[in-house]
Amino acid sequence: MITGGTTRPAAPGNGWRNTLLVTWVGVFACTLAVAVSSRTIGRPVWWLGPGSDPAPVVFLAVPVAIVLLPLAAAVRAPRLATRVSLVCSLLLALAGVPDAGDRIAIAVATWTVAGTALLATIAVMVGARQYR
């Protein structure tokens, strides 16, 4: 029974929270692999820039923050973890857009990683709701 006021979102259980943690650790590893691979083939992602003229550090902070925020949320604020994860997976997909022009393979790799994170987040949201 709700007695006046708003309800707070329920935190996912430990199993679902661990699923989010594992998902975003994997997303971090995959994003790192895409970055290293893109630099190796000579078509670096926009936020790295070429080895001879690297992008500003602020650009590097964008994907790092996108990937680390859901990890921090899962550890520190489990009630917000699924929402943060959902937003960050969409932001990661947007981070691949600048590469779509002349580095489409790199953009597709980024979108694949973001799509996987989005699907895992949706699975956690549905599972946490179903098995409370």
NORWOMO-V732356 format. One record per pair of residues at least 24 apart in sequence whose C-alpha atoms are under 10 Angstrom apart, sorted by the first residue. I is the first residue (numbers start at 1). J is the second residue. D is the distance in whole Angstrom. If there is no record, write none. Layout:
# NORWOMO-V732356
i:I j:J d:D
i:I j:J d:D
This chain:
# NORWOMO-V732356
i:8 j:79 d:8
i:8 j:80 d:10
i:9 j:78 d:10
i:9 j:79 d:6
i:9 j:80 d:8
i:9 j:83 d:10
i:10 j:78 d:9
i:10 j:79 d:6
i:10 j:80 d:9
i:10 j:128 d:9
i:10 j:129 d:9
i:10 j:132 d:9
i:11 j:74 d:10
i:11 j:77 d:8
i:11 j:78 d:5
i:11 j:79 d:4
i:11 j:80 d:7
i:11 j:81 d:8
i:11 j:82 d:9
i:11 j:128 d:8
i:11 j:129 d:10
i:11 j:132 d:9
i:12 j:74 d:9
i:12 j:78 d:7
i:12 j:79 d:7
i:12 j:80 d:9
i:12 j:81 d:8
i:12 j:82 d:8
i:12 j:124 d:8
i:12 j:125 d:8
i:12 j:127 d:9
i:12 j:128 d:5
i:12 j:129 d:8
i:12 j:131 d:9
i:12 j:132 d:8
i:13 j:78 d:9
i:13 j:79 d:10
i:13 j:124 d:10
i:13 j:127 d:10
i:13 j:128 d:7
i:13 j:129 d:10
i:13 j:131 d:9
i:13 j:132 d:8
i:14 j:74 d:10
i:14 j:78 d:9
i:14 j:128 d:10
i:15 j:124 d:9
i:15 j:128 d:9
i:16 j:74 d:10
i:16 j:78 d:10
i:16 j:82 d:9
i:16 j:121 d:10
i:16 j:123 d:9
i:16 j:124 d:6
i:16 j:125 d:8
i:16 j:127 d:8
i:16 j:128 d:7
i:16 j:131 d:10
i:17 j:71 d:10
i:17 j:73 d:10
i:17 j:74 d:6
i:17 j:75 d:8
i:17 j:78 d:7
i:17 j:79 d:10
i:17 j:81 d:8
i:17 j:82 d:9
i:17 j:124 d:8
i:17 j:128 d:9
i:18 j:71 d:10
i:18 j:74 d:8
i:18 j:75 d:9
i:18 j:124 d:10
i:19 j:74 d:10
i:19 j:120 d:8
i:19 j:121 d:9
i:19 j:123 d:10
i:19 j:124 d:7
i:20 j:70 d:8
i:20 j:71 d:8
i:20 j:73 d:10
i:20 j:74 d:7
i:20 j:75 d:10
i:20 j:78 d:10
i:20 j:81 d:8
i:20 j:82 d:8
i:20 j:85 d:8
i:20 j:117 d:9
i:20 j:120 d:8
i:20 j:121 d:7
i:20 j:123 d:10
i:20 j:124 d:7
i:21 j:70 d:8
i:21 j:71 d:6
i:21 j:72 d:9
i:21 j:73 d:9
i:21 j:74 d:6
i:21 j:75 d:8
i:21 j:81 d:10
i:21 j:85 d:10
i:22 j:71 d:9
i:23 j:70 d:10
i:23 j:71 d:9
i:23 j:85 d:10
i:23 j:116 d:9
i:23 j:117 d:7
i:23 j:118 d:10
i:23 j:120 d:7
i:23 j:121 d:8
i:24 j:66 d:10
i:24 j:67 d:7
i:24 j:68 d:8
i:24 j:69 d:9
i:24 j:70 d:7
i:24 j:71 d:6
i:24 j:74 d:10
i:24 j:85 d:8
i:24 j:89 d:9
i:24 j:116 d:10
i:24 j:117 d:7
i:24 j:120 d:9
i:24 j:121 d:10
i:25 j:67 d:8
i:25 j:68 d:9
i:25 j:70 d:10
i:25 j:71 d:8
i:26 j:67 d:10
i:26 j:113 d:9
i:26 j:116 d:10
i:26 j:117 d:9
i:27 j:67 d:7
i:27 j:68 d:10
i:27 j:89 d:9
i:27 j:92 d:10
i:27 j:110 d:10
i:27 j:113 d:6
i:27 j:114 d:8
i:27 j:116 d:8
i:27 j:117 d:7
i:28 j:63 d:9
i:28 j:64 d:8
i:28 j:66 d:9
i:28 j:67 d:6
i:28 j:68 d:8
i:28 j:71 d:10
i:28 j:113 d:9
i:29 j:67 d:10
i:29 j:113 d:10
i:30 j:109 d:9
i:30 j:110 d:9
i:30 j:112 d:10
i:30 j:113 d:7
i:30 j:114 d:10
i:31 j:63 d:8
i:31 j:64 d:9
i:31 j:67 d:9
i:31 j:92 d:9
i:31 j:109 d:9
i:31 j:110 d:7
i:31 j:113 d:7
i:31 j:114 d:9
i:32 j:63 d:10
i:32 j:64 d:10
i:33 j:109 d:10
i:34 j:106 d:7
i:34 j:107 d:9
i:34 j:109 d:7
i:34 j:110 d:7
i:34 j:113 d:9
i:35 j:106 d:9
i:35 j:109 d:10
i:35 j:110 d:9
i:37 j:106 d:9
i:38 j:103 d:9
i:38 j:105 d:9
i:38 j:106 d:7
i:38 j:109 d:10
i:43 j:99 d:9
i:43 j:102 d:9
i:43 j:103 d:7
i:43 j:105 d:10
i:43 j:106 d:8
i:44 j:99 d:9
i:44 j:103 d:8
i:44 j:106 d:8
i:45 j:95 d:10
i:45 j:96 d:8
i:45 j:98 d:9
i:45 j:99 d:6
i:45 j:103 d:8
i:45 j:106 d:7
i:45 j:107 d:8
i:45 j:110 d:9
i:46 j:95 d:9
i:46 j:96 d:9
i:46 j:97 d:10
i:46 j:98 d:7
i:46 j:99 d:6
i:46 j:103 d:9
i:46 j:106 d:10
i:46 j:107 d:10
i:47 j:95 d:9
i:47 j:96 d:10
i:47 j:98 d:9
i:47 j:99 d:9
i:62 j:91 d:9
i:62 j:92 d:9
i:62 j:95 d:8
i:63 j:88 d:9
i:63 j:91 d:9
i:63 j:92 d:7
i:63 j:95 d:7
i:63 j:96 d:10
i:64 j:92 d:10
i:65 j:92 d:10
i:66 j:90 d:9
i:66 j:91 d:7
i:66 j:92 d:7
i:66 j:95 d:9
i:67 j:91 d:10
i:67 j:92 d:8
i:67 j:114 d:10
i:81 j:121 d:9
i:81 j:125 d:10
i:82 j:120 d:10
i:82 j:121 d:6
i:82 j:122 d:8
i:82 j:123 d:10
i:82 j:124 d:7
i:82 j:125 d:6
i:82 j:128 d:10
i:83 j:121 d:9
i:83 j:122 d:10
i:83 j:125 d:9
i:84 j:121 d:10
i:85 j:117 d:8
i:85 j:118 d:8
i:85 j:120 d:9
i:85 j:121 d:6
i:85 j:122 d:9
i:86 j:114 d:10
i:86 j:117 d:8
i:86 j:118 d:6
i:86 j:119 d:9
i:86 j:120 d:9
i:86 j:121 d:6
i:86 j:122 d:8
i:86 j:125 d:9
i:87 j:118 d:9
i:87 j:121 d:10
i:88 j:114 d:9
i:88 j:117 d:9
i:88 j:118 d:9
i:89 j:113 d:9
i:89 j:114 d:5
i:89 j:115 d:7
i:89 j:116 d:8
i:89 j:117 d:6
i:89 j:118 d:5
i:89 j:119 d:9
i:89 j:120 d:10
i:89 j:121 d:8
i:90 j:114 d:7
i:90 j:115 d:8
i:90 j:117 d:9
i:90 j:118 d:7
i:92 j:117 d:9
i:92 j:118 d:10
i:93 j:117 d:10
i:93 j:118 d:9
